[in-house]
Amino acid sequence: MDLKEIAEQIRKCQQCRLAQGRTNAVPGSGNPHAQIVFVGEGPGKAEDAQGEPFVGAAGKFLNTMLESIKMTREDVFITNVVKCRPPDNRDPQEDEIKTCTSLYLWAQLELIKPLLVATLGRHSMYEFLPATAKISAVHGKPVQAVNKRTGRRFNVLPLYHPAAALYNGGLRETLLEDFKKIPKILENLEK
């Protein structure tokens, strides 16, 4: 199976209650050979309308952060732990995350084989790190995580969600500083 086939499965998926309220599923987009994959939490209103990840206000800030490290969306792959918008932008629930990640996210990562997975927000972080991890303590610090099904190791960089910076201006600089670490982290991983 390739990324296009996974995307088609996601668009047809009826495996959880999130499918009932969606306009469009949001499989993810970007470079299928990316060195870095950004994993958000779930689509918002703009993403649901367009079927693309991070196209709203948080997406514009993500683009700004990518530009700050001389990258574009074409250089990376962007996806979410859940591929359909939770109603009223609520947090994705544990069973929804488990369904979506086991069917789709891990398959996407196994195909792309990125050097680095950057989690955007705590819900995506908890897919890779223990639930005891605090994003305030681990953001911007690369760690190793293991796919429990395949045993494959991933280098993970926990980051705050770009939307957090829209609501808390103090996090904007934190996110920009954490992003500045990405080129060096990738360089070290290539060695």
N, C-alpha and C positions, 0 to 999 in steps of 0.2 A: 504494500500500500504506500502511496506517496501523499504529499501534503494536499494536493488537489482532491484526491479521493477522501481524505479525512475531512476536508472542508465541505464536500458534498454530503457526507454523513452527518456532519454538524447541522447543515441547513435543513435536513430532513428529520433530525432527532426529535423524538417524543419521549425520551427516557425519564424526564422529571417534570414537575409542575411548571417550571420556568417556560417551557415550550408553549404553554397555553396563552400567555400574555405577550409574547414577543411579536414584533413586526418583522424583524430579521434576526437570524442567528448571526453571531460575529465570530467566525472561525479564527481570525488573525490574518496578518498580512506582512509582507516584507520579503527579505532575502532568504531563500530556502537553504542557503549555505552560510548564513550569518555566523559570525564569531560570538555575537551576543544576542540573547533573546530576552526581551522585556515581558514580564508576566504581571498583568494587572489583576484586579479583583473581578470585575464584571462590567459589561457594557452599560452605559448610561443612556439617556434619552436620545442624544444625537447619534450615538453609535448604533442603537436599535433602529433608528430611522434609516441610516445609511448602510448598515451591515459592515462597517469598518471600525477597527479599534481606535480609541483615542483621537476622535475627530472634533470633540467639543473643546471647552475652555482648558481642561486638563491636558488635552492633546496638543493644543497650541503651546502650552508651557513645556510639554515633553519635546516638541520640535525645537523650541528655544534652547533647551538643555542639550539636545543632540548637536545643534549648531555650535554650541559653546565648546564642544570637543571635536569639531570638524567632522561630524557624521550627519547622515540624513536617514530618513526612513528606509531608503533603498539599501542601506548598509546593514540594517538590523531586522529582526523579526519581532513583531509585537502581537501579543495575544493576552488572554485572560484565563483565570482558573475556571470561571463559568462562562459559557458562550452565549447565554441569553440574559436579557436585562431582568434583574429582580424587580418585582413590583414596587413602585414608589421609591426606587433607588435604595431599598433596604439592603442590609448586608446579606451576602449569599449565605444560605444555611448549610450546615455541615453535610447533610445528605446530598444536597445539590452539588457541592464542591466535590464530594467523593465520586459521584456519578460522572461528572464532567471530566475530572482529572484522570480517573481510571480509564475512561473510554477515549479521551482525546488529547489532553495536555501531555501526558507522558509519552504517547505515541508521537506527537509533534516533536518533542524534545529528542526522542530516540532517532528520529529521521534527520533532524537538523544537526544534532551533535555539536552544540555550541561550546565554545571555550568557557563562556560565562552566562549564567542566568541571573538577570537583575530583577528582583521582585519589587513590585511597586505597591506598597501597602502591606498591612499586617495579614490580611487573609491569604494573599499569595505567599507571603513569607512563611506562614504556618504550614504550607504544603511541603516545605523543605526543611524547616527548623522546628524544634520542639515547641509545643504550645506554651512553655514557660519562658520562651525568649521574649524580650521586650524590645520593640523596634527602636525605642529611644536609646537603648544601650548598644544595639548591634548594627544600626544603620551605617553604611559606608565602610563596613569591615567585611572583606571576603571570607567566606567559610566553605567547607566542603559538606555536601549532602549526598545521600544515597537514594536512588530509586529503589524502594522496598521490593518492587516486583522483579526487577532485572538485576539489581545489584550495581548498576552503572553509577559511577560517582559524577557529581556535578559540582562545579565551582559556582557558588551563589553569592551575590552581592545584595543584601537587603537594603532597600531604599524606601523613604517615605513616598506615599502616593502623590503624584503631582497636584491632585485636587486639594490635598492638605495645605499646600502653599497658597492656594487661592483663598482659603478661609483663615489661615494663620500666616500672615506675612513674614514672621520670623523664620518659618521653615523654608522660605524661598532661597535664602542664602545657604542654608544647610544643604538643601538639595543640589544647588549649583556646585557647592564645594565637594559633595559626594560624587557628583558626575565627573568632576575634574580628575578623580582618581581612576576612572575607567580606562583611559589609554595605557597608563602604567600597569594596571592590573592585567590587561590583555597582553601587553608586552611581556610581562613576567610569566604568564601562562603559556605563551608560545615557545618559551625556552625549553 
